[in-house]
Amino acid sequence: MSKQSVPSFFVVQVRDHLTRFYHLPPELPARSEDEVEEILNNGYNLSDGREAMRWVLEHRPDYEHASAYRRFLLKWDMFQDAKRAISVQQFETALMSLSTILMMDDEDPSAHYHEGVVYRYLYRFPDSEQSLRRCLGLYPELAIGHRALGYTLAYLDRKDEAIAELETALIGMPDDPETLRALAEIRSH
């Protein structure tokens, strides 16, 4: 009886921003050389990449990053649920999904970021600040995190701190019109 050959998979280095934001390993799988080429040219699409992660879990469950892939797959649908809820202003529903993600993985900057944004929409500014500071503690270079924290601090009437956060955001997102507009508005008041 011959051993059935298991197709190989490729491990691809992906953008640091993507892996750090979603708390993933810096290398993610692809199943074919064509997928590798697509990733190198266009970046790693996590929605498509879930299939490659599932393949790894099924065929290589002892792979060193299998537990991180498993955790990510559990979280991904909840992230999508939270984003849909935010888009239709169902903020309490979004918070439930984000809370579940954070129970699974309190080290996920993306969940803390989205939680902070939702708290700001709910005018819960101290909670927003706490979540965004946790996000930035995990991922200090996250420009959108600094921008979001700047907005929250502006609502808390902490103008100097808000300006500092927005200026930090511009380091990672030079000439971002949203950040520049917020800075101009805060400075004018």
N, C-alpha and C positions, 0 to 999 in steps of 0.2 A: 504494500500500500504506500503510495507516494504522498509525501507531505504537500498539502495545498500551499502554493506560494502566496504570500501576503504582499500586495502591492506596497511599494515604498512610499513614504511621505517625505516631504522636504521641510526643513525648518528655515524660516525666513526672518531675518532681522527686520523689525518694523520701526516706525517712527516712535521715538521716545515719548513724545506727547501722548500718543494713543495708549501705549502700554502703561504709562504712569497714571493717566487720567482714569483708566478703568482698572487699575491694579492688576495688571497681567505681566507675565514674563516678557522680556524684551524680544524673544524669538517666538513666532507663532507659526503654526503648520500650514502647509499647502499640500494638495494631493497630487499635483502634476507639475511638470516643468512649465506648461502654459500658464498655470496659476502663479507660479513663481515670477514669470515674466510680467504678468499683469500686475502683481503686487509691487514689483520693483518700479514699474512705469507709473502706476496710478495710486499706489498706497493700498493698505490692507483694509478691506471692507469687513467690519466685524459681523455684519448680518450674513454675508456670504461665508465668512471664515468660521462661523459656528459649525458648518457641515464638516470642515476639515478637523475641527476640534472633536466633534463627535466621532469621526473616523479614528482619530488617535485613541480616544477612550475605548472604543470597541476593539481595535486591533493591537494597541500597545498600552494596555492599562497601567503598566509599570513605568511608563515614560516619566522622566523626572518632573515635567510640568503638568502631568495629568490632573493632579488635585487642583491646580490653579485653573485649568480649563473647565473642570467639573463645576467649580465654584462660579466661574464666569457664566457658564451656560445656565446655571440656576438663577443668576441675577439678571441676565439680559432681558428676558421677557418682562420682568418687573420694571426695569429701566424704561422699556418701551411703553408699558402701562402708565408709568409716572409722567413721561413726556406727553402722551396723549391727554392725560388728565390736566396737565398744566395748560396745554393748548386750548382746552375748552373751559378753563378757569375752575376746574374741580380740584381745588387745592388740597382739601382734606383727604381726598382719594389719593392724590399724588403723595402726600405725606405718609399714608399707610404703606404704599409700595416702597418708598425710600426708607422708611423705618425697618421694614423687613430686610431690605438689602443690607442696612447697617447692622442688623442683628447677625447676619451671616458674615459680614466683612466690614468691620469698623475702620479698616485702613483704606477704604475706597474713596479717593478724593472726589470722584464724580458724584457719588451719592451725597457727600457732605455739601458739595457745591450746589447741586439741585435743591437740596433741603434748604440751604441758606436763601436761595432765590425765592422759593415758595414762601418761606417765612416772611420775606420782605413784601411779597404780594399780599400777605395776610396782615401786614402792618405789625408784625411781631419782630421789631427791629433788634432787640437784645438777642433773641433766639437766632435771627439771621446772622448777626455778627459772630456769635459763638460757632455756628456751623461753618461759616466762611473762614474763620480763623483756623478751625480744625482742618478744613480742606487745604489751606495754604501751609499749615504745619506739615502736612503730608507731601505737598507739592508746591514749594515756595515760588517756583518760576511760572506758575500758571497765571498768565496775563488776564484771562477772563475772570479768574477768582479775585484778583486785585481790583478789577473794574467793578465787580459786583459788591465787594466790600466797600469800595469808595462810595457807591450809591447808598448803601446801608448807613454808612457813617454820616453822609450828608443828611439823611432823614433824621438822624440822631443829633443834628446840629453840631457836629464835630468837624467843622469846616477844614481846619488845617490837616487833620488826619485823613479826611476824605480826599483832599487835594493830593496828599502824599501817595495814597493808594492809587489814584487815577494816574498820577505821573509814573508810578511803578508799572502800571498796566501798559502805558505807552512804550516802555522799553521792549516789551514782548510783542506789541501790536502798534508799531509806529504809524502815525497818521490815521489811526482808527477814528472815523468820523463820530461815532457814538461817544467814545471816550473824550474826544476833543470838545464836543458839544457840552457834555456834562461838566468838564473842567471850566469852560467859559461861563456857564451858568452859575456854578458855585462861586467862582471868583468875582462875578458881578454883584453878588448879594452881600 
